[in-house]
Amino acid sequence: MRRWLRGLALGAVAALAATGCSTTPTGTDGDLVDDWTAIGTPVAFVPEAGVCHSHAQEVGYLSAYTPVGCDSSHRVETLHVGTLSDAHAAGGTPPAVDSKAMRAARAECDREAGRALGADWRTGRIGLAVVFPSPDAWTGGSRWFRCDASELRAFDESGVVLRTASLKGALTGDSPLRHRCFNPKLKASDITEMVAVSCTKKHTAEFVGVWQAPDTSYAAFRKAGERTHKACLKVIARYAKVPDDGNIRYRAGTIYYHPFEREWSSGNRGVQCFLWLSGKNLTRSVKGAGTRGLPINYR
């Protein structure tokens, strides 16, 4: 359309010249193009942080980007938007799940989500996903990634809760989203479910914190179960404020949940540690309870 209009303008000037008319119209300077606004440099789309979404996205397609206010019904909240740079941004396609770029994005999401939530996201009923641009957007220069969080129905259930409020600060204070006390359901020696209960009701397990496992292969981690058990005993000692010595294993046992292999490959090394008492019920939290609250039991 612009070429067509320009052609008409030039034709009009030629006609005027042919008739010998040299007077320019009032308010013009005779230069047809010097007042046109320059076309700006195209800016790639970058999603917003602090907005919510009706549905989760595994890939950040622009066509599916329809954010809503976090006071509206939603399943996902973007807590942070980061940008990959240097070597992490050099690939020809969005980062693979086991790539260094994915692990860099995951580490940033873990950190920034913790700041927004008020605590490590693994200390509560929170799921956290890293979302990259679509392959076409990546080819076009997009290097952003979203850190998307959701409220989960239960500790060991991945169903997402519909919310009408932001997750910012959701893991602070006495938030009901924080992991606290549980009664594990056992089938032989396997745990089939961790049932959350009030810490003032009878229970045999309590969440005590997250241990960051070393950066090994997933196979090596799975083979080192005793190391993980001992690491969680150290977390218990700090949580209950009891001596971290050889007697800690006589005070409590452990239950721990580790990332699945895909999560491990993406950089998630967070192991969720629980204190567990076999055959004994508690009716209060052992947080800071000391040796009286968590005595040695040699039986």
C-alpha positions in Angstrom: 0.0 0.0 0.0 2.8 2.5 0.8 4.5 1.9 -2.6 1.2 2.5 -4.3 0.6 5.8 -2.5 4.2 6.9 -3.2 3.7 6.1 -6.9 0.6 8.3 -7.0 2.5 11.2 -5.4 5.4 11.0 -7.8 3.0 10.8 -10.7 1.3 14.0 -9.5 4.6 15.8 -9.3 5.5 14.7 -12.9 2.2 16.0 -14.1 2.8 19.4 -12.5 6.3 19.5 -14.0 4.9 18.8 -17.4 2.5 21.7 -17.2 5.3 24.1 -16.0 3.8 24.6 -12.5 6.5 25.0 -9.9 4.4 26.3 -6.9 4.4 24.0 -3.9 1.2 23.6 -1.9 0.8 25.6 1.3 2.4 23.8 4.4 4.7 21.6 2.3 8.4 21.8 1.6 8.5 19.9 -1.6 10.3 16.9 -0.1 7.9 14.0 0.0 9.7 11.6 2.3 11.7 13.6 4.9 8.8 13.8 7.3 7.9 10.1 7.4 8.3 8.5 10.7 11.2 6.0 10.7 10.3 2.3 11.1 11.5 1.1 14.5 13.7 -1.9 15.1 11.4 -5.0 15.8 11.3 -6.0 19.4 10.9 -9.6 20.3 8.1 -10.6 22.6 9.0 -11.2 26.3 6.3 -12.5 28.7 5.5 -10.6 32.0 6.3 -11.7 35.5 3.6 -11.3 38.2 0.8 -12.5 35.9 -1.3 -15.6 36.1 -2.6 -18.1 33.6 -5.7 -20.3 33.3 -3.6 -23.3 32.1 0.0 -24.5 32.3 2.2 -24.4 29.2 5.1 -26.8 28.6 6.2 -24.5 25.7 5.7 -20.8 25.6 3.8 -20.4 22.4 2.8 -16.8 21.8 -0.6 -17.9 20.4 -1.4 -19.5 23.8 -0.3 -16.5 25.8 -3.4 -15.1 27.5 -2.5 -13.9 31.0 -5.1 -13.0 33.6 -5.0 -11.1 36.8 -4.0 -13.2 39.8 -7.3 -12.3 41.5 -9.1 -14.2 38.7 -9.4 -18.0 38.6 -6.1 -19.5 37.5 -3.8 -22.5 37.8 -0.3 -21.0 37.2 1.6 -17.9 38.2 4.7 -16.6 36.5 6.9 -15.6 39.4 10.0 -14.6 37.4 11.1 -14.1 33.8 14.8 -14.5 33.1 17.1 -14.3 30.0 19.7 -16.8 28.9 22.9 -15.3 27.7 26.4 -16.2 26.5 27.0 -19.9 25.9 23.5 -20.8 27.3 21.9 -18.8 24.6 24.0 -20.1 21.7 22.0 -23.2 20.7 19.9 -23.4 17.6 16.9 -24.8 19.5 15.4 -24.2 23.0 17.4 -26.0 25.7 17.0 -29.7 26.1 16.0 -31.0 29.6 19.5 -32.3 30.3 21.4 -29.3 29.0 23.6 -26.8 30.8 21.3 -24.0 29.7 18.3 -25.8 31.3 20.2 -26.2 34.5 21.2 -22.5 34.6 17.5 -21.5 34.1 16.4 -24.0 36.7 18.9 -22.6 39.2 17.7 -19.1 38.6 14.0 -20.2 38.9 14.7 -22.0 42.1 16.3 -18.9 43.6 13.8 -16.3 42.4 10.8 -18.5 43.2 12.2 -18.9 46.7 12.4 -15.1 47.0 8.8 -14.6 45.8 7.3 -17.4 47.9 9.3 -16.6 51.0 11.0 -20.1 51.2 12.3 -22.9 49.0 9.4 -24.0 46.8 10.0 -27.6 47.9 9.1 -26.8 51.5 5.4 -26.5 50.5 2.7 -27.7 48.2 4.2 -25.9 45.2 5.1 -27.1 41.7 7.7 -25.2 39.7 8.2 -25.4 35.9 10.6 -23.8 33.6 9.0 -22.6 30.3 11.0 -21.7 27.2 9.9 -20.0 24.0 8.7 -22.0 21.0 11.3 -23.3 18.5 10.2 -20.6 16.0 10.5 -17.8 18.6 13.9 -19.1 19.6 15.0 -19.1 16.0 13.8 -15.5 15.9 16.0 -14.5 18.8 13.9 -15.0 21.9 16.0 -16.2 24.9 13.6 -15.7 27.8 12.4 -18.3 30.2 9.4 -18.3 32.6 9.4 -19.6 36.1 5.8 -20.8 36.5 4.5 -22.0 39.9 1.3 -23.8 40.9 -0.4 -24.9 44.1 -0.6 -28.7 44.4 -3.4 -30.6 46.0 -1.3 -32.7 48.3 2.4 -33.6 49.0 2.4 -36.6 46.7 -0.4 -35.6 44.3 0.4 -33.5 41.2 -3.1 -32.2 40.7 -3.2 -28.4 40.6 -5.5 -26.2 42.7 -7.5 -23.4 41.1 -6.5 -20.1 42.9 -7.8 -16.6 43.0 -4.8 -15.0 44.8 -1.1 -14.6 44.1 1.4 -17.1 45.5 3.8 -14.3 46.5 4.7 -14.8 50.2 2.7 -18.1 50.2 5.3 -20.0 52.2 5.8 -17.5 55.0 4.5 -17.7 58.6 1.8 -20.2 59.3 0.8 -20.7 55.7 -1.4 -23.8 55.1 0.8 -24.5 52.0 3.9 -25.3 54.1 4.7 -29.0 54.7 4.4 -29.9 58.4 3.2 -33.1 60.0 2.1 -36.4 58.3 1.0 -39.9 58.8 2.6 -42.1 56.1 0.5 -44.9 54.6 2.6 -48.0 54.3 2.3 -51.1 52.2 5.0 -53.5 53.4 8.0 -51.2 53.4 6.7 -48.9 50.6 5.0 -45.6 51.3 1.9 -45.2 49.3 0.8 -41.8 50.6 1.8 -39.1 52.9 -1.3 -37.9 54.6 -1.0 -34.3 56.0 -2.4 -33.8 59.5 -2.3 -31.1 62.2 0.9 -31.4 64.3 -1.4 -31.4 67.4 -3.0 -34.6 66.2 -1.3 -38.0 66.4 1.4 -38.4 63.7 4.6 -40.3 63.0 6.4 -38.0 60.5 7.3 -34.4 60.1 8.9 -32.5 57.3 12.2 -31.0 58.4 13.8 -29.4 55.3 15.5 -29.8 51.9 18.9 -31.3 51.4 20.8 -30.3 48.2 22.3 -33.5 46.8 25.7 -33.4 45.1 25.9 -33.0 41.3 26.3 -36.6 40.4 24.6 -38.8 37.8 21.1 -40.0 38.7 22.3 -43.6 38.8 25.0 -42.7 41.3 22.6 -40.8 43.5 20.1 -43.7 43.6 22.9 -46.1 44.6 23.9 -43.9 47.5 20.8 -44.3 49.6 22.8 -44.5 52.9 24.4 -41.1 52.1 21.0 -39.5 51.6 19.7 -41.1 54.8 22.6 -39.6 56.8 22.2 -36.3 55.1 18.6 -36.1 56.2 19.6 -37.1 59.7 21.8 -34.0 59.8 18.8 -31.9 58.6 16.7 -33.4 61.5 19.4 -32.5 64.0 19.4 -28.9 62.9 15.6 -28.7 62.8 15.0 -30.3 66.2 18.1 -28.7 67.8 19.6 -31.9 69.0 23.3 -33.0 68.8 24.5 -34.0 65.3 26.4 -37.1 66.6 26.3 -40.8 66.5 23.1 -40.9 68.6 21.0 -39.1 66.1 20.1 -42.4 64.4 18.6 -43.6 67.8 16.4 -40.5 68.0 14.6 -40.8 64.6 14.4 -42.5 61.3 14.1 -40.8 58.0 11.7 -40.6 55.0 13.0 -38.8 52.0 11.6 -37.9 48.6 14.0 -37.2 45.7 13.4 -35.8 42.2 12.4 -38.0 39.3 15.2 -38.7 36.7 13.8 -36.0 34.3 13.8 -33.4 37.1 17.3 -34.5 38.2 18.5 -34.1 34.6 17.1 -30.5 34.5 19.1 -29.6 37.7 16.7 -30.2 40.5 18.9 -31.7 43.3 16.5 -30.9 46.2 15.7 -33.9 48.5 12.8 -33.5 50.8 13.6 -34.9 54.3 11.2 -36.1 56.9 11.7 -37.2 60.5 10.0 -40.6 61.1 9.2 -42.4 64.3 8.2 -46.0 63.9 5.7 -47.2 66.4 5.5 -43.9 68.3 3.0 -41.1 67.9 3.8 -37.4 68.3 1.2 -34.7 69.2 3.4 -31.7 68.7 6.1 -30.5 66.3 9.7 -31.4 67.2 11.0 -28.1 65.7 13.4 -26.7 68.2 12.3 -29.3 70.8 15.8 -30.4 71.8 16.8 -33.6 73.4 13.6 -33.7 75.6 11.4 -33.5 72.6 13.4 -36.0 70.6 15.0 -38.4 73.1 17.4 -41.3 72.4 15.5 -44.5 72.0 17.8 -47.6 71.9 14.9 -50.0 71.6 
